[in-house]
Amino acid sequence: KIPSSSTLFKLVSVNSRIVTNEQKADAPEQIVFVNFSTAVQPVDLEKHLAFYRLPEDCGKVRSGTGSKPWEKAVRVQKGLNSVEGYLFNEENVSYLTPPVYPLQAEIAFDGSLIPLRGNPAVSFVSRGADTLNVEVARIRPDELNHLMTQTYGSYDRPGFNSYNFTEENISEIFRRDLPLKQVHPAEQNFSSLDLQPYLQGRKGIFLIKAKAVRHEGKQQYSSAEDRRLIVVTDLGIIVKDNLDNSHDLFVSDIVSGKPVRGAVVELLGKNGLPVLTRTTNENGEASFPDYKAFKDEKTPVVYKVVYKDSISFLPLQRFDRR
């Protein structure tokens, strides 16, 4: 059979997908794709394309959905020419329902340290949600050894090695539902949580989780969660590993940048007991010898630093410590 212009130039499909716009802070956009069997010029297609919002009682019902109606109609008018000169000689109306904007929730900053002075708070950014589920796990300072030995991954986003041992084993957990202001589901929605009520003795090491939630009648939809290890402290730690396997640790004030004198530095073993203890000098420095001789339950896993109301720590073996 010899093909004709009417068989060569056909409408193949009309569908809608969510596309991320990198020029608008990765905002999701509902995009309609109109696919033909051969190429057309965008300027020509625009002249022969129309979009309509359908009323709820339009009578056009999606198959397999009971009584749910279509929401949009896309009309391709006849008279459209392809790049090769073929004529689109039929009128076509396609019905579709744009995909729902995705639910997103993220902790809205990089890093893990928040200064103790001032008003320590965690900021969030979300999309498509009316509520933010937040879980604040306050890790006990005497459980730092377990935080190191029972997790993997980066310093700021540790994951637990087993479902049988999680933050529930080493922390006190608080849960909050934060109501969000109503904005377009494609727009970023900013919110925050004050950590001051969760500080215990003005010391705070937290594993924070956030999940976006959208309610539609009796239905509830939620996003994947974001998590972050947050340390509320005024203490910054740097460790220099020397060629002779000794180690020089420096403690500074993360606000002023000045060295901290008198901070107590403990090198904790797997069992949580200190194998070595030092106090920083006027330069904020504490020196440690080669600790390879410590084995088994005394194997060092973390530096723990305490000064007045502040606590901080630094893992020994995390890949991003360096």
C-alpha positions as semicolon CSV with decimal commas, in nm:
position;residue;x (nm);y (nm);z (nm)
1;K;0,000;0,000;0,000
2;I;0,139;0,338;-0,104
3;P;0,147;0,580;0,193
4;S;-0,035;0,910;0,160
5;S;0,006;1,238;0,341
6;S;-0,280;1,141;0,573
7;T;-0,101;0,822;0,682
8;L;0,248;0,971;0,705
9;F;0,148;1,267;0,924
10;K;-0,045;1,150;1,227
11;L;-0,088;1,246;1,591
12;V;0,084;0,971;1,791
13;S;0,010;1,069;2,151
14;V;-0,076;1,349;2,394
15;N;0,041;1,317;2,753
16;S;0,153;1,522;3,050
17;R;0,454;1,479;3,278
18;I;0,632;1,662;3,558
19;V;0,957;1,824;3,443
20;T;1,212;1,991;3,670
21;N;1,309;2,345;3,571
22;E;1,675;2,392;3,666
23;Q;1,654;2,766;3,597
24;K;1,386;2,806;3,863
25;A;1,545;2,633;4,165
26;D;1,445;2,290;4,031
27;A;1,078;2,384;4,043
28;P;0,848;2,110;3,908
29;E;0,634;2,206;3,608
30;Q;0,341;2,029;3,442
31;I;0,436;1,992;3,076
32;V;0,212;1,862;2,796
33;F;0,387;1,657;2,526
34;V;0,224;1,639;2,180
35;N;0,393;1,372;1,965
36;F;0,353;1,344;1,587
37;S;0,476;1,085;1,340
38;T;0,692;1,347;1,172
39;A;0,848;1,680;1,265
40;V;0,656;2,008;1,292
41;Q;0,767;2,364;1,349
42;P;0,678;2,491;1,701
43;V;0,549;2,819;1,560
44;D;0,309;2,630;1,330
45;L;0,193;2,396;1,605
46;E;0,116;2,690;1,833
47;K;-0,132;2,825;1,574
48;H;-0,321;2,494;1,564
49;L;-0,311;2,398;1,933
50;A;-0,562;2,486;2,205
51;F;-0,602;2,389;2,573
52;Y;-0,926;2,378;2,771
53;R;-1,011;2,330;3,136
54;L;-1,303;2,091;3,160
55;P;-1,590;2,138;3,407
56;E;-1,638;1,864;3,663
57;D;-1,968;1,760;3,503
58;C;-1,826;1,741;3,152
59;G;-1,922;1,375;3,123
60;K;-1,574;1,272;3,012
61;V;-1,474;0,999;3,258
62;R;-1,134;0,831;3,282
63;S;-1,153;0,460;3,217
64;G;-1,068;0,238;3,512
65;T;-1,122;0,520;3,766
66;G;-1,490;0,483;3,841
67;S;-1,638;0,828;3,804
68;K;-1,330;1,052;3,803
69;P;-1,352;1,301;3,515
70;W;-1,074;1,426;3,292
71;E;-0,948;1,773;3,385
72;K;-0,802;1,908;3,059
73;A;-0,865;1,884;2,686
74;V;-0,600;1,936;2,416
75;R;-0,725;2,019;2,067
76;V;-0,508;1,985;1,756
77;Q;-0,680;2,156;1,463
78;K;-0,659;2,040;1,104
79;G;-0,458;2,246;0,861
80;L;-0,125;2,194;1,039
81;N;0,169;2,130;0,806
82;S;0,472;1,915;0,888
83;V;0,828;2,021;0,810
84;E;0,813;1,802;0,495
85;G;0,492;1,969;0,380
86;Y;0,245;1,699;0,477
87;L;-0,099;1,820;0,584
88;F;-0,265;1,722;0,911
89;N;-0,615;1,684;0,777
90;E;-0,808;1,578;1,086
91;E;-0,944;1,739;1,401
92;N;-0,824;1,574;1,721
93;V;-0,928;1,628;2,083
94;S;-0,736;1,444;2,356
95;Y;-0,828;1,434;2,724
96;L;-0,582;1,421;3,010
97;T;-0,533;1,487;3,380
98;P;-0,201;1,656;3,461
99;P;0,014;1,463;3,711
100;V;0,008;1,578;4,072
101;Y;0,299;1,795;4,179
102;P;0,549;1,590;4,379
103;L;0,583;1,617;4,755
104;Q;0,927;1,735;4,864
105;A;1,091;1,813;5,197
106;E;1,452;1,907;5,264
107;I;1,658;2,057;5,544
108;A;1,742;2,389;5,389
109;F;2,113;2,432;5,455
110;D;2,441;2,250;5,415
111;G;2,653;2,139;5,709
112;S;2,581;2,009;6,057
113;L;2,690;2,278;6,304
114;I;2,457;2,541;6,449
115;P;2,599;2,795;6,698
116;L;2,476;2,749;7,053
117;R;2,466;3,123;7,110
118;G;2,164;3,304;6,976
119;N;1,851;3,120;6,865
120;P;1,941;2,775;6,730
121;A;1,686;2,669;6,470
122;V;1,658;2,431;6,176
123;S;1,515;2,557;5,848
124;F;1,318;2,346;5,602
125;V;1,207;2,388;5,242
126;S;0,912;2,190;5,106
127;R;0,679;2,171;4,808
128;G;0,325;2,046;4,762
129;A;0,260;1,994;5,134
130;D;0,026;2,134;5,396
131;T;0,213;1,980;5,691
132;L;0,571;1,895;5,776
133;N;0,631;1,591;5,996
134;V;0,948;1,656;6,197
135;E;1,125;1,409;6,423
136;V;1,392;1,537;6,661
137;A;1,606;1,262;6,811
138;R;1,827;1,406;7,089
139;I;2,124;1,173;7,107
140;R;2,263;1,112;7,454
141;P;2,624;1,232;7,486
142;D;2,725;0,900;7,646
143;E;2,609;0,718;7,330
144;L;2,855;0,876;7,085
145;N;3,046;0,549;7,061
146;H;2,732;0,372;6,938
147;L;2,656;0,655;6,697
148;M;2,998;0,590;6,544
149;T;3,008;0,210;6,548
150;Q;2,647;0,138;6,451
151;T;2,616;0,375;6,153
152;Y;2,764;0,420;5,807
153;G;2,782;0,696;5,549
154;S;2,870;1,062;5,584
155;Y;2,904;1,264;5,903
156;D;2,592;1,471;5,838
157;R;2,367;1,192;5,706
158;P;2,452;0,870;5,890
159;G;2,250;0,556;5,829
160;F;2,215;0,277;6,082
161;N;2,366;-0,063;6,000
162;S;2,066;-0,259;6,125
163;Y;1,692;-0,214;6,170
164;N;1,742;-0,362;6,515
165;F;1,958;-0,069;6,627
166;T;1,848;0,283;6,535
167;E;1,824;0,628;6,689
168;E;1,554;0,482;6,914
169;N;1,829;0,297;7,103
170;I;2,048;0,599;7,173
171;S;1,823;0,903;7,198
172;E;1,511;1,069;7,330
173;I;1,274;1,142;7,041
174;F;1,031;1,431;6,999
175;R;0,778;1,452;6,714
176;R;0,611;1,765;6,579
177;D;0,367;1,843;6,299
178;L;0,442;2,187;6,157
179;P;0,147;2,345;5,969
180;L;0,261;2,516;5,649
181;K;0,130;2,827;5,479
182;Q;-0,072;2,762;5,165
183;V;0,122;2,832;4,846
184;H;0,114;2,691;4,493
185;P;0,239;2,328;4,506
186;A;0,524;2,410;4,266
187;E;0,655;2,691;4,489
188;Q;0,910;2,651;4,764
189;N;0,762;2,674;5,113
190;F;1,000;2,774;5,392
191;S;0,954;2,688;5,760
192;S;1,169;2,644;6,070
193;L;1,183;2,470;6,406
194;D;1,335;2,628;6,716
195;L;1,571;2,379;6,883
196;Q;1,597;2,571;7,210
197;P;1,323;2,367;7,387
198;Y;1,509;2,045;7,302
199;L;1,848;2,143;7,441
200;Q;1,931;1,949;7,756
201;G;2,171;2,127;7,984
202;R;2,243;2,349;7,680
203;K;2,399;2,050;7,504
204;G;2,246;1,921;7,185
205;I;2,334;1,650;6,934
206;F;2,033;1,578;6,716
207;L;1,934;1,350;6,433
208;I;1,654;1,538;6,261
209;K;1,412;1,394;6,005
210;A;1,160;1,587;5,795
211;K;0,880;1,455;5,575
212;A;0,627;1,650;5,368
213;V;0,259;1,555;5,404
214;R;-0,045;1,650;5,197
215;H;-0,402;1,579;5,308
216;E;-0,682;1,527;5,056
217;G;-1,005;1,446;5,237
218;K;-0,943;1,126;5,431
219;Q;-0,634;1,044;5,226
220;Q;-0,281;1,134;5,336
221;Y;0,022;1,141;5,108
222;S;0,383;1,178;5,221
223;S;0,723;1,236;5,065
224;A;1,055;1,065;5,115
225;E;1,222;1,196;5,430
226;D;1,533;1,406;5,456
227;R;1,763;1,357;5,754
228;R;2,054;1,547;5,904
229;L;2,282;1,511;6,203
230;I;2,284;1,850;6,375
231;V;2,524;1,955;6,651
232;V;2,428;2,269;6,843
233;T;2,763;2,390;6,971
234;D;3,013;2,674;6,983
235;L;3,307;2,436;6,940
236;G;3,482;2,372;6,611
237;I;3,732;2,083;6,588
238;I;4,026;2,024;6,357
239;V;4,263;1,727;6,387
240;K;4,609;1,712;6,232
241;D;4,740;1,357;6,179
242;N;5,120;1,358;6,188
243;L;5,371;1,134;6,008
244;D;5,475;0,970;6,335
245;N;5,107;0,871;6,391
246;S;5,061;1,127;6,667
247;H;4,767;1,366;6,647
248;D;4,718;1,734;6,724
249;L;4,361;1,843;6,792
250;F;4,260;2,209;6,781
251;V;3,941;2,351;6,934
252;S;3,813;2,697;6,838
253;D;3,504;2,908;6,891
254;I;3,303;2,881;6,567
255;V;3,157;3,230;6,619
256;S;3,471;3,430;6,709
257;G;3,729;3,196;6,556
258;K;3,944;3,222;6,870
259;P;4,112;2,916;7,027
260;V;3,936;2,760;7,326
261;R;4,152;2,700;7,633
262;G;4,045;2,448;7,895
263;A;3,826;2,224;7,676
264;V;3,830;1,860;7,787
265;V;3,900;1,622;7,500
266;E;3,831;1,250;7,543
267;L;3,929;0,983;7,295
268;L;3,650;0,728;7,332
269;G;3,681;0,356;7,266
270;K;3,413;0,129;7,122
271;N;3,272;0,072;7,470
272;G;3,224;0,446;7,528
273;L;3,498;0,478;7,790
274;P;3,783;0,726;7,737
275;V;4,117;0,568;7,653
276;L;4,296;0,903;7,657
277;T;4,199;1,244;7,801
278;R;4,358;1,581;7,736
279;T;4,285;1,948;7,810
280;T;4,344;2,217;7,546
281;N;4,615;2,479;7,609
282;E;4,608;2,852;7,535
283;N;4,628;2,773;7,162
284;G;4,325;2,547;7,182
285;E;4,554;2,249;7,118
286;A;4,557;1,901;7,266
287;S;4,812;1,640;7,156
288;F;4,753;1,266;7,140
289;P;5,013;0,992;7,088
290;D;4,982;0,703;6,846
291;Y;4,674;0,512;6,963
292;K;4,711;0,200;6,747
293;A;4,801;-0,002;7,056
294;F;4,440;0,023;7,179
295;K;4,250;-0,285;7,056
296;D;3,915;-0,462;7,091
297;E;3,672;-0,272;7,314
298;K;3,931;0,006;7,356
299;T;3,965;0,069;6,982
300;P;3,926;0,451;6,948
301;V;3,624;0,566;6,747
302;V;3,557;0,933;6,828
303;Y;3,696;1,251;6,983
304;K;3,453;1,402;7,234
305;V;3,507;1,767;7,331
306;V;3,333;1,943;7,621
307;Y;3,374;2,304;7,729
308;K;3,131;2,471;7,970
309;D;2,785;2,442;7,809
310;S;2,907;2,314;7,472
311;I;2,976;1,966;7,343
312;S;3,110;1,856;7,006
313;F;3,269;1,549;6,854
314;L;3,469;1,429;6,557
315;P;3,474;1,071;6,422
316;L;3,806;0,903;6,360
317;Q;3,724;0,693;6,055
318;R;3,447;0,868;5,858
319;F;3,550;0,921;5,496
320;D;3,439;1,287;5,496
321;R;3,631;1,372;5,814
322;R;3,921;1,472;5,595
